[in-house]
Amino acid sequence: MLLNEHKSKLLFSKANIPVPPGIEIHPGDEDSARPDFPLPWFLKSQVLTGGRGKAGGIQRVVNAAELGPVARKLFALKINRNEVPFIRVEPAADIRHEFYLSLTVSRERRCILLTAGRSGGIEIENLGRDNLLIQEIHLPNGLAAHQVRAAFFHMGLEKEYFKPFAELLQNLFAAMLDSGLLLAEINPLVITNQGTLLALDGKVEIDDNYAEIHPEAEAYYQPEHATQEENAAREAGLSFVKLPGWVGLMVNGAGLAMATMDLLNFSGLPAANFLDLGGAADQQRMRTAMDLLFGDDKAKAIFINLFGGILSCEKVARALEGALGGEAPPKPVVVRMAGKDAEGGLAVLKELDVANVHVAKDMQSAISILDTLKPATAAAIEFPVPELPKPCSRPAKTGYRSDQTFGIDRDTPVLVQGITGKIGQLHTQLMLEYGTNIVAGVTPFKGGMKTLGIPVYNSIAEAKRNHDIGVSIIFVPPPMAADAILEAAANEIPWAACITEGIPQHDMLAALKQAENSPTRIVGPNTPGIIIPEQTKIGILPASPFTPGPVAILSRSGTLTYEVAARLSAAGIGQSICVGIGGDPFIGTSFADLFEMIRNHNKTRAVVVLGEIGGQAEENLAEYVAATGFDKPVISFIAGQTAPPGKRLGHAGAILENGGGIDHKLATMRKAGFILCPSLEDMAAITRDALN
């Protein structure tokens, strides 16, 4: 949740960080608003984009009569295509010097970065590297006194400012922890001619996972910065992003949604939106999703692409049936279903007996149907297909050896943390049906009972006194999940797979740091788990797509894992082991960590890596493969290649950040000898060729 300057300053003020007084003015209030602080005033457009100063979005007025006309001028502006919903008015500051100060969560460094600049302002990016001092703050340790001193002396402040500066920085760090902030930036932090420190401008981002757990954070959300559709989707718990095409898109799971978006865009059928249903699709959520797509004038047809894993295709079909209410949809709807209850879902759709609903047997059939529905007036949007040349030569052998192994098979004893909860019980039952060797469960204060015939303990320490445990699988709600991971690590359980999604990033940063010297291999969070086909299933993965064979699948996406496994199995290519590493920014076991074990896994002859835009996981893996001479074929598919930069698509890890981008990611993988797969349609054939 990115805050505008006004909301950022409200949060700063609550945290005892000095900010100028200010009032907000909305359209229609220009002539009645009268600030109670002295002139001159600055009128500052409140938009969630940079460059407002250069665009004329900040204006100075020297008498009260100017306020109305200048405010109306600002409301008429569009700044980087963003309208100005309201204005903050504050008094001009008498500035002696401008500095820069920020705290930000770093995905790459897995810590909080404290950045202090000797100079600040709108040209901060152009002031040179020597202007900034960057220090790493690791949780749970927090801000150290020496880091405060280092920032102070780097900025060149006079001695008398040390105490107020230290208090300001400590308050800023406390606000970051107390409010779940991913970014707390003051630019500029100024010293006035009156000798006071003042946060003259601010930018704050609140972790969405934190906000979900702490409803009070909702007070900082500004719906005016989003479209009506985006606000409706947010209220319904849907991931929704507007795009410039004409095909409305509804998919379950961010990875599959991004892959489907790419397929549409590369096929000349550009997507009008990204809409991820997630793992739940009751009738109300489906109705909201359909209302969004039917109400979008730019969406001329709708493509519903589902792979049932946790989600039942039949339940989605029933929800769609209820949403339509026996009437034909106002726009053509193309539906492709596979996976769990797909046959039942398709049967429901065929029984609808209404016009404008088209059932496709697979993705290519859906593309063919959509092509016939293409409106004559549809504007062409070019999406150049990234070049995927043949890989460079396979990595040269280096003599590297690893002694690591998976050590998981049908006999591995499994413990379920959160076994008595609704989700824990459901998936414990499904794992037992698959043949997983579940020996114990843990739920605090439920010790001594049994669930599904499995003994329940109050703690892992209690369970260990009675059972050998090879894997702990975690179904614990987000507020307690990081501690559940630490409990598994403290008890040195060999593997801990955390299914929970929505864990605040601060919690995971602290947990991973605390567990880094533990022998426990943490998988996830936000992972579908681990499956060794026909041996054991430890997680929420559906059983049907997976068959035994020679190919390992490692993935950042649950639904994409199921989709690819089903395609390989249908082509007679089974899997040796499948692991979802998790879709969050901060996870435990990486692709490279798993490759350490796969190189010694005799049943694995090739590896399929399912990646996504955002982060460095695939680049890090490529560096590992090249450095260690990994000699098994690696086939890779990257979802989200046509995603708009900076847009968060679904789970927290799927964001295209500033940096090398998709071309750099693909080039790095190619240099390491990866076989790059252009689409899901080619996955089976390319994998078969790699095995031969």
Helices and strands as residue ranges (DSSP letters): E 2-3, H 5-14, E 23-25, E 41-45, E 58-61, G 64-66, H 67-75, E 78-79, E 82-83, E 87-91, E 95-106, E 111-117, G 124-126, G 129-131, E 132-137, H 145-155, G 159-161, H 162-178, E 181-192, E 197-199, E 202-206, H 208-213, G 215-220, G 223-225, H 228-236, E 239-242, E 247-251, H 254-266, E 273-276, H 283-294, E 301-308, H 313-324, E 333-339, H 342-351, E 357-360, H 363-372, E 414-417, H 422-434, E 438-442, E 450-451, E 454-457, H 460-464, E 471-474, H 478-490, E 495-498, H 505-514, E 521-523, E 529-532, E 536-539, E 548-555, H 558-570, E 575-580, H 591-598, E 606-612, H 617-628, E 634-639, H 661-671, E 675-676, G 680-682, H 683-691
